[in-house]
Amino acid sequence: PVDGYRCIAIPKGDEKSLSCACASVVAKVLRDQIMEHYHRVLPEYNFEKHKGYATQEHIKALRRYKESFIHRKSFSPIKQLKLFS
């Protein structure tokens, strides 16, 4: 939620609403662009390929290089690696 804006959760909203579906696509494209930017900043993690999802390649990079400033310590598959100090 954002202060000043009402919102409601709509499970599978992109299947029920064209505007939700469009917003979902825009959000994914924007997130992918952000991850491509971080690939240029932190190429050792290869974000350009996996976009930050917990792929085997990403997990290997985390084991080798540990976490970076953009990694969410609360993300369950990453948290289970117990790499974060």
ZAVEX-95231 format. One record per residue: residue in three letters; x, y negated, z negated of N, C-alpha, C, O, CB in turn. Coordinates in steps of 0.001 Angstrom, whole numbers, plus 500000, padded with zeros to 6 digits. Last residue first. Glycine has a CB too. Example, Ala and Ser with C-alpha at 12.3 -4.5 7.8 and 13.67 -1.06 7.14 Angstrom:
SER512850502250492920513670501060492860512900499970492130513409498862491961514084500598494275ALA513190505690492200512300504500492200513200503300492200514236503319491535511308504473490954
//
This chain:
SER525162511807493394525662511561492041524721510678491265524985510367490103527040510931492086PHE524008514408495476523946513021495045524411512868493613524101513682492743522540512483495193LEU523865517023496099525070516302496511525150514924495890526228514340495788525121516182498014LYS521899519004495917522564518510494706523888517827495038524894518023494356522804519661493723LEU520209520059497741521641520274497974522475519846496773523620520271496623522096519512499216GLN517727519170497037518092520533496651519568520841496887520113521776496300517244521523497410LYS517557516721498308517727516747496855518209518119496388519005518218495454516408516383496155ILE516959517560500878518258516938500617518565516995499122519693517281498721518279515468501123PRO514369518564500650515448519429501164516836518870500879517782519628500662515286519627502663SER513064516137499327513195517467498731514312518333499325515152518810498562511905518188498872PHE514245512989498829513753513885499879514078515322499488515247515677499336514381513530501269SER515427511279497010514215511981496579513687512968497624512759513720497327513137510975496250LYS517465509902498168517837510945497217516639511780496787516811512877496254518495510328495999ARG517676509039501403516740509035500276517080510209499371516989511368499776515251509115500764HIS520429507373502875519783508639502518518882508474501299519262507859500303520836509718502247ILE521831505074503349520458505148503864519743506435503475518546506565503730520469505020505367PHE524405505284502333523508504305501716522080504388502235521182503818501615524036502920501942SER524899508855502384525242507487502771524234506553502100523330506996501392525234507308504344GLU526190511822500738525121510898501126525681509549501567526782509156501180524144510701499966LYS528744513890502302527905513460501175526863512452501667526688512263502871528778512836500037TYR530078515046504404530318513622504156529582513071502940529771511909502581529924512835505361ARG529404517851504270530766517402504582531032515967504122532072515688503525531015517508506076ARG526727517973503631527688518758502835529114518238503042529916518194502110527609520263503214LEU525723516346505658525593515934504260526560516699503365527144516128502444524157516142503775ALA526301517927507885526940516612507748526854516120506310527811515540505796526286515589508697LYS524595520092507344526051520300507422526796518981507233527794518919506515526439520936508777ILE522123518781507546522521519366506266524034519604506236524682519349505222521761520692506017HIS522166518182510286522136517102509301522589517614507933523358516944507244520719516496509205GLU522107520762511392523228519856511685523312518736510654524401518383510201523084519259513097GLN519653521699510508520885522355510052522093521453510265522989521388509424521090523690510789THR517600518812509677518029519900510559519288520548509978519910520003509066518294519375512010ALA515736516892508382516603517853507698516923519064508577516559520194508253515948518315506403TYR515965513843510303515215514993509788516200516043509267517361516068509673514292515602510895GLY517440511859511482517350511879510028516541513018509445516440513149508225516777510621509567LYS517564512264514219516751511150513707516543511187512194515581510613511683515407511153514387HIS519191514017515566518139514581514700517261513535514025516310513887513327518766515437513644LYS520777512310517326520247513612517738519054514051516888518013514418517433521342514664517662GLU521451510013515984520892509886517331520233511190517782519253511175518527521988509480518325PHE522752510800513688521329510455513591520668510350514956519464510572515082521158509148512845ASN525344511851513071524673512138514347523158511906514299522382512715514807524947513572514754TYR527058511330511021525821512049510687525009512427511930524087513238511843524963511200509758GLU529120509831512121529432511173511622528183511990511264528248513218511210530328511066510406PRO528221507251512692528174508275513743528434509696513247528013510661513885529173507942514803LEU526864504884511369527337506097510692527358507277511679526580508217511512526432506427509463VAL526192502926513233526845502526511984527523503725511312528614503600510758525819501889511024ARG524942504357515237526094503520515600526881503099514357528099502933514421525626502270516378HIS522911505502513747523885506387514395525138505591514780526256506091514663523263507066515652TYR521381503309513108522212503892512056523211504899512616524259505124512010521335504562511007HIS520148503020515637521012501958515103521949502543514043523156502305514072520157500796514498GLU518672505353515657519709505174516682520672504065516274521872504154516533519072504851518054MET516903504774513584517876505851513397518981505794514453520121506156514162517174507213513446ILE515427502740514809516189502446513589517267503509513380518406503188513040515248502377512353GLN514251504214516848515171503125517186516034502748515985517225502472516129514391501895517682ASP512623505921515326513681506487516166514709505427516546515908505706516566513082507114517430ARG510877503993514240511756504770513362512907505382514164514052505356513712510957505881512638LEU509580503155516602510365502207515813511344502948514900512511502567514802509436501301514979VAL508308505552517318509272504937518237510173503965517479511386503950517685508541504204519392LYS506646505886515071507661506883515401508726506308516325509916506554516131507013508103516047ALA504994503602515211505832503833514037506948504826514344508084504624513916504983504340512869VAL503690504046517668504531502858517493505491503070516324506676502752516433503660501594517257VAL502272506388517007503267506403518088504230505231517933505443505400518052502575506348519474SER500606505397514976501511506509514708502626506576515751503788506797515410500736507828514678ALA499086503526516331499985503072515273501016504146514946502174503833514669499188502697514012CYS497616505270517981498535504286518572499552503811517545500741503703517846497754503083519135ALA496140506651516041497029507379516948498060506434517557499242506768517637496219508075518061CYS494661504554514936495610505302514097496620506045514969497814506063514668494859506302513178SER493130503877517180494059502886516629495079503549515704496243503149515687493288501792515869LEU491641506221517548492592505806518576493594504805518013494781504873518333491854505200519777SER491054508633515116490987507208515440492058506857516466493236507159516275491155506344514166LYS491451511291514600490106510749514404489943509324514908488821508857515104489752510798512956GLU494056511964514804493109512787515567491699512195515546490857512550516371493079514214515008ASP495268510242513078495583510078514500494700510950515387494602510707516589497047510407514753GLY494422511196510583493822509986511139494096509795512612493260509249513332494312508798510398LYS494886513325508919494788513572510365494129512389511085493388512559512053493988514865510635PRO493397511547506248494109512746506700493822513025508177492677512969508624493711513964505843ILE493695508410505560492805509181506432493595510397506914494368510302507867492274508312507652ALA493752506231502861494405507368503515493364508122504329492280508432503834495086508312502469ILE493313502733503211492813504024502766493566505110503524493961504928504676491269504145502986CYS493962499412502090494228500545502966493616501800502359493432501900501146495752500727503192ARG494137495903502044493432497126501652493832498235502610494015498002503805491880496918501652TYR496694493711501145496050494463502225495371495703501652495964496450500874497083494863503315GLY497952492602498986497110491730499791496390492432500925495562491824501602497926490636500346ASP500774494675499087499998493686498346499224492788499292499767492278500273500909492848497454VAL500374497741500660501049496450500718500172495447499995498970495368500249501330496005502195PRO500827501207500000500000500000500000500863498741500000501942498705499408499063499995498786
//
